[in-house]
Amino acid sequence: MKFFLEIFSYTKILTPFFLALSPFYLEYPPKKEPTNEDFQNIDQMLDSHLLENRLKEVYNHERGLCGIHEEDFFRLFYQSVLERMGIALRMRLSDPLKLEQPSKNLIKINRGGSNLVVSCVGFGKRRPKGLLERLKNSLEKTGFDGYLYYRIGGYPTPRGFELNLSATPYAFKIFLMEEAKQLGFQTILWVDARLVALKNITPLFSIIRDSGGLFNSTHTMGKNNIFLVAQKAIVALTKTSYEKNRALATPVFGLNMQLKEVENLIDGFYTASQLGTPFLSCYPEEIVLSALIEKHFSRATFLNELYPEIWKKLYLYSPNAKMDQKLAVFSKSKNYYFFGISNEGANSATPSED
């Protein structure tokens, strides 16, 4: 009850009335162990355009707050924010062809150990399951000793009510890490499914263990990348201003789950997910996590501050399929930890690709 009273106290500052409930909230019974039928039901709710209609209301409200002409507002904000929301809403939890069941797998890599990599893909072509096999193969090949925990479809529900929040953009990253904690792991590294390891990533876990997390800084959070209602919600929740926080990038993101600061950060993330409005940006989970780090873990050291050479060579993404092979060779020759295949290339990725 205290948790939901806290949520209500934050939503009182937001107007109009439709923002008192998260625009991403889905009404669904709590499920600690959801079935494929549950995931199909969630997909049907997403297909009903319920959330799209809510986001249109938010869009119109935001345009009124900004006082910007329709064409200028669309040009400045639509592609950078609402299209990003649309990508998140298109992630399928169940197989639309009804050929496969959602699955979760814990795989021992080489000799095993206490370090855990987590990742996931939905059903569909945007992030095919072959990406996870590529990631697994790369971890084995580069000598990592630990485990890989991943999901194909479905949704992590470590606290039982996450299906209500499953449309919250990219919230699954933290929920999957919380689920992995319940499996008994403490040093956990989220890795985007488009990435493959180019060398042994064990040193990254030493950073997580010693610093409390692996926080990779970025410079991509511009003023047109976040709605005003999100800015207000973040200030109310964290007492921080997003443009003054250290900007976080989460393609590779680690947490030491033993720390009280990390526990508070994750609890804060759940609160933000219940609100929903803090996620109305082009970098939803990253802006939220940046603010929560400043509130709950201000002593945290970002990678560029402590290990600038690792920060410069953490990962390199390819911008298009034509550059995939060239940049894969380049990133390996330059001693990067990870290479990321392009979105275009990811659609046709096969497990044998390096």
N, C-alpha and C positions, 0 to 999 in steps of 0.2 A: 504494500500500500504506500509506503514512504517513497518508493521509486516513482510511482505514478503521480503522486502529489508533487514531486520534484519536477516531473515533466510538465504538469499543469502550470506550475509557477513560471516556467520559462515561456510557455506558449501565450501567457497573458499579455506579453509585450508585443505580440505580433498581430497585425491586422491584414486583411479583413478576417471575418470569422472562419472562412474555409481553411485558413492556415493554422487554426487551433489543432488540427489533426494533420499528421504528416501527409504530404501529397503522394507519398509512396506506400502508405500503409495498406495492407491487405487484411481483411477480416477473415480469420481462419483459426480453428481450434488449435491449442498448443499440442505439439507433437515432438516427443523426444526422439522417436525412431520413425520418421515418415516413411510411407510406402510409395511405390511408383504411382499409385492412384492419387495420393496427396500431391505429388509433383505435377501430375497431369491437371489436377484441379487448379493449381497455382498458374500453370501455363494458360489455362482457359480464362482465368481472371485477367491475366495480362493481355490476352487476345481480345478481350471485350472492350478495349479502348477506355476503360474506366480511368486509368492513370493518365492517359493522353489528354482526356478532358480536364482533369485536375491541373495538369501542367499548362494547359491553355489559359486557365483562370489565373495561374501564377504569372504567366507571361504577360497577360493584359494588365494585371495589377502592377507588375514591375515597370511596364512601359509608362503607366500613369505616374508612378513615383519618380521616374527619371525625367518625365516631361519631354521626351524625345519623339520626333516625327516617326511614324510607323516604318518607313523605309530605312531610315538611319538606325533605328533600334534593331530592326531585323538584321541589318548588315553587321552591326557591332556585336550583338548578343546571341542571335539565334544559332548560328553555326558553332559558336564557341561554347555554348551552354546546352541548349535544348537538344541539339543533335547528339551531344555526348550523353545526355540522359536517355535518348532513344536507343543508343547502342547498348546501354545497360539493360533496358527493358526488353531487348530482343534476345537476351541470353535464355536459351531453352533448358529447363530443368528435366524434362522428359523427352524421349525420342519421338519426334512428330511422325516418324514412319512406323512406330510401335514395334521395332525389331530388336531393340536393346533395352535393358534395364539400367537405371543409374547404378553406379558402383563407386565404392571407395576402397582403396588399396594401400596397405602399408608394406613396403618392399625394402628388404635388407640390401644395402649397397656394399659390395665387397665384404669387409670384416664386420660391418655394423658399428654400433657405438651409440653415444648419447646425442649426437648432432642430427637434426632433422630438417630436411627440405620439404616444403609444402607447395602445392600448386593445384590448379584445377582447370577444366574446360567444360563448356556446356555442350549440348548436342547441336549439330549444325556445322556448316562449312567454315565459319569465321575462325573457330579455334578447334580444329579436328583433333581427335584423341591421339593421332600419330605424333603430335607434338610432345606429349608426355613420354612416349617411348623414346623419342629423340633425347629428351632431357635425362631420362634414366640411363640410356646408353652413354651419354657424355659424362655423367657422374661416375659411372663404372670405369670408363676408359681413362679418366684423368686421375684416378686413385683416391677418390673420396671414400672414407669409411664412415658410414652412418646409415640413415634411413631416408626413404622418400615416401611421403604420404600424399596421395592425390585423390581427387574426385573427378569422375566423368559424369556430368549431369548431376541431378539432385541438388541438395543444399545442406550446408552444415547447420546442425541444431543443437549445440552443446548445452544451451540453457532452456531449450524446449519451445521457445516462442519465436524463433528466428524466421519461421515462414511468414509471419506478419511483416517482417522487415526485408523479405527476400527481393523486393523491387528497389530497395535503397541502393543507389549506384555504388558498386564495388565494395559494399560492406562485407561481402563474402570473404574478403582477404583476412580481416580480423577474426571473423567467426570461425574460419578454418583453422587459424592459429590457436584460438581458444579450444576448439575441438581436439587439436593435436596435443594441447596441454593435458587434456583429460585422458589421453593415451599414456601419459607419464613422461612426456618430453618437456624440457625446460629451455634449451637453446634452440630456437626455431627460426628458420630463414624462409620467407616467402620469395619464390622465384616465378616470374611471369612465364607462362607456358611457351612463349615464343623464343625464349632464351635457351642456349646450350652452354654448358661449361667448357671452357677451353683449357683450363688447368685446375689443379686441385684447389678446391674452395675452402679447405679446412681453416686457413688463417682468418677467414671471415667470421668463423664461429668463435675464435679467440677474442675478436673484437666485441662480439655480442656478449660473451661471458664477462669480459673485463669492463666494458663501457655501459652495459645494460641494454644495448641495442646496436643495430647497424642502421644509421640514419644518413641517407644519401641526399645531399643538398642539390637544389636546382634553382633556376632563375626564370621560370616560365609562368609565374603567376601575375599576369597583368590586370589592370583595373577593369578591363572588359570581360574578364573570365569568371566573374562571380557576381551573382545578383545582389542587390541591396538587401533584400530580405534575408539572404544567407549571411551577409556581413553583420546585420543586426542580431541574428540568432547566435552567431559565433561569439560576439561581444557579450551577450547575455549569459551564455553558457560557460565561457572560459575567461571572461574579463581581459581578453586580448584582441588586438586588431590584426586582421589577417595580413595586411601589407607590411607590418612590422615583425611578424614572426619569421623564423628561419624556414625557408620553403623546402618541403620534403618531396622527394620522388620515390615511388614505391615499386618499380619493376623488380628491385632487389631490396628487401626490407627485413630486418631481423629484430627479434625481441628476446630478452632474457626474462622468461615468465616467472622466475622466482622473486623478482624485485617487487616491493610494495608500490613503487612509482609506476611500474608497468601494469600492475593489477588495477591501480586507480585510472590509468590511461585507458585501459580496455573497458572498465565500467563507464568512463566518460564517453567512450565511443558508442556504447549501447544507448546511453542517454541521447546522444546526438542522432542516432539512427531512429529512435522513437520520435524525435522532433521532425526529422526529415529535412527541414528547411536549411540546415547548415550545409547540405550536400548539393545545393543548387548552384553548381559551378562547373567549369570545364574540367577541373581536377578535384572531383568531389571528396574522395576519401583522403587525398593528400592534404588539401587545405584544412580539413577537419583534424587530421592527425597532427599537422603542424601546430595548430592552436592548442590541442590537448597536451602535446609535449611541453609547450611553454607553461601551461597551467600545472601539470602534474609531475613533470620531469625536467624542470628548467636547467638542471645541472648536466643534462645529457650533452655529450659531445658529438657533433656531426662529423661525418667522415672526412670532409675537406679540412676541418680544423685540426684533426689529430693525425690523419693518415692521408695527406694530399696526393701522394703517388698512387695509392690504391683507389682513391676517389676518381682520379683522372682516367684510370684503366679498369673501372668496375664493369662497364658493359658498353657495347656499341650496337646500335640498331641500324638495319638497312632501311632506306626510305622506299625502295621499290624492288620488284623481283629481278629486274635487270642488274641491280647492284648486289644481290644477295651473295653470289659466289665470290665476287671480287672482294667485298668487305669482310666476308668470313675468313678469307686467306689473310687479309690485311690485319684484322683484329687479332688473329692468332700470332702473326709475326710480331705484333707490337705488344704482346704479352697481356692482353685483356683477360679478365676473368670470365666474361660471358660475351657471346655474340647473339644478337636478336635478328631472326629472319623477318623480312617485311610482312606486313599484313597480307599483301597479295600473294607472297610466297607461302605464307602459313596455310592458305586455303588448299594448297596441293602438297603439303609436307608429308613425307613418308618416314617411317622409323629409321630407314637406312641412311638418311641424309645426315651429313656432318656440317 
